Amino acid sequence: MTRALIVRRAGPGMSLQDRGRPGYLAFGLSRGGAADMLALDEGAALLGQSPELPALEMAGMGGEFEATEPTRIALTGAPMRARIDNESVTWNASHMLPAGSRLSIGAASAGNYGYLHVGGGFAEPERLGARSAHLAAGIGAVIADGAELAVGPDGGSQTGNLIDAAKRFDGGTLRVVPSLQTDFFGQSELNRFEDTRFERDIRGNRMGVKLNPEGEGFHTEAGLSVLSEIIVPGDIQITGDGAPFVLMSECQTTGGYPRIGTVLPSDLPIMAQARPGAALRFRFVSLDEAVALERKSAETRKGLRRAVRPLIRDPRDIPDLLSYQLISGVVAGTEDEGELA
């Protein structure tokens, strides 16, 4: 049998996701890709591999999985309770999944999207240069019970690593840049937009998320003259009832609602992981500030491997003890003690 991960039980909305398909807007196809791109970087850091490799995106709930061969895994994104056979395993960490053992992943305790990464990445066929499913466009499909997902060759060996997840599961402030239509709104409306507390509506998916403002909605008479034009993930459309609608990875490629601003790509994971009822606010930044913030975010993502540290566990509770790099953990611990001395 080809090296694979068998999906014994799939949660709803589970799909294979990578960084998507840029460059197809002219053909009516948005980028798509993982709802939380940062989770791909965190998983790559934990396994010491490329963040371009696809992972399994789990929407709100995981499932049950079995590997045909010993397989390194990492768990990132929305924290979910996970077990390998009868042993609990840590989230935001890497582990060895022995052949034939069952990995069980439950519901998210915070956030919306959790990610299961495998050493070597998933090796399913590419479509238009990517392996991710674009559900809105009918490219690929949700993962069903019994699916066998091919796993690529794994050049790594280390497991038992931990990383601190960036804070993004409880709402927060989304930084935005002005759009071509920001000036359609008067300055008093823009000030009120920044001062307003919003709650994430129950309606939301990989195409977009509606937000409910405290108080009245936002309006502009000029919005009636907006022609349908290109839109991208992060754009904030003000719909007919005055509520903001933040476009996400599988958004349509054109739209006619006025856009009050655009969320920075580095802040979109906050929007993706905000649960219904989560509090959110917006803050305008200049284009120069946005460029600096995105550069800083890119540097942080590139440096994630340096943030990985050994996962400390009781050896008596580790059934696959020999697969863990214990020596590096001892050395790291010794170095830390030396620095504190």
HUZI-V465216 format. One line per field, one symbol per residue. phi: phi as a letter, one per 40 degrees, with the letter a starting at -180 (. if undefined). A space follows every 50 residues. Layout:
BEGIN
phi = ???
END
This chain:
BEGIN
phi = .cdabcccabccgcacbbcgbcgbdcbgbcdggdcbccccccccccbgbc ccccbccbcgacibbaccbdbcbbbbgdcbcbabfbbcbccfabacbcdg cbcbbccccagbbbbbbbcggcbcccbfgabccbcccgcgaccbdgcbcc bccbccacbgbbaccccabbghbbcbbcbcbdccbccccccccccccbbc ccciaccibcbbccgccbaaccccbcccacbbdhcbcbcdcgccbccbcb cccbabccbcibccdcccdccccccdgccbbbbcbccccccccccccccc ccccccccbcccbcdcbbcbdcccccccccccccccccccc
END
